[in-house]
Amino acid sequence: MVRHEARLRAKERDGAARRDHLERAAARGVDAARKALEGPEFPEPLRYLYGWLMEVHGRSGVDMSGLSPLTYATIADWAVLMHRRPRPHDVEALLTLDAVLRFPDAGEEP
């Protein structure tokens, strides 16, 4: 689900997000565009992770290649400020999901 969302956010050559192009095509009745907009569901017991990810993604700054990777320090600061209590496996999941959002096609077979 996170990889799908990242791909929809990706910018096309004209600077618009892929989602924008697909939504316009779907509005014109293009079935393939409607299907491309549909993504897998995030497992309900883990939905809190997606919410947390949206709170912390991109908060570690920007570097020459775009958004900086999420850091332990950023997560720790966020957890204190937002009164969250992530467990160690939550932190590892956030770091992994952040990487997927930044590079949705990395590590996949062609």
Secondary structure, DSSP 8 states (H G I E B T S, - for coil): -HHHHHHHHSB-TTSSBHHHHHHHHHHTT-HHHHHHH------GGGHHHHHHHHHHTTTT-EETTEE----HHHHHHHHHHHT----HHHHHHHHHHHHHHH-TTTT---
